[in-house]
Amino acid sequence: MADQEEVKLYGVWSSPFSRRIELALKLKGVPFEYVEEDLSNKSPSLLKYNPVHKKIPVLVHNGKPVAESLVILEYIDETWKNNPILPLDPHERAAARFWASCIDNKIIATAVKVLLCEGEEREVVILEIELDGKDYFFGGVSIGFVEIVGNVVALWFPLTPEVVGVEGWNPKRFTGLLKWVGELQETDVVNESMPPIEKYVAYIRASIQAFKSTPPK
């Protein structure tokens, strides 16, 4: 890559989707400028770079935008070859994409239900099955694609008791998940990419209150 590169990340501090891009860039050692967005008053730049969905995160590399967090992660991995995020083996690569999709489409939705509604657990069992009996990380020896995408689990899981006032998922049932979360939390680059915990807890509580006070349509 050229020595002089412009890398900007448009995101929101509380968004796990923004945080995963920060984590990937830091793992790759890519210098970047972070631009905080106000989603209630989106900047002209965000609307310019993501005119279709008008959402964060957006990565702008030398003036060219890339949207959607999973797409951005693959772009980062293909652009900066050091510290590969996705496995080299085609089957392991496909498995990583599958579990990343599972996290985004099922587990995050369940985590939101835990915070907002009745605390369902069943989707997390899928992740537990994959983790049981394996190394700490999906990639085996280092943080990879699934760990970056699943970082939101490491952020939300320990906060569940504090935020909603009840125990999180049963530790006896999810020993593999707890082990994985613990290892992620002990990694410096992950901690550097986490939002301030007290601020994040306050944000989640405010979001829950706003949700519960909004009349159903």
Number of C-alpha atoms within 10 A of each C-alpha: 7 4 5 7 13 13 18 19 23 23 25 19 19 15 14 24 21 23 25 26 25 25 22 27 19 16 18 17 12 13 12 17 12 16 16 15 19 12 13 6 7 13 14 10 12 22 13 11 20 19 11 9 11 16 19 22 28 23 29 19 16 11 12 11 17 19 21 16 20 19 10 20 25 15 14 21 18 13 11 15 11 11 14 18 26 22 15 9 9 10 10 14 15 13 16 22 18 12 22 20 15 19 24 16 11 16 24 18 13 21 22 15 14 18 21 17 13 10 18 15 15 11 16 20 14 14 18 17 13 13 20 15 10 13 14 21 18 20 19 10 9 14 23 21 26 22 24 24 27 24 24 22 22 20 20 21 17 16 19 19 14 12 19 17 10 10 14 18 19 10 12 8 11 18 15 21 24 22 17 23 23 14 14 23 16 10 11 9 16 24 14 13 19 21 16 12 11 9 10 19 17 12 14 19 16 12 14 17 12 11 12 12 9 8 7 6 3
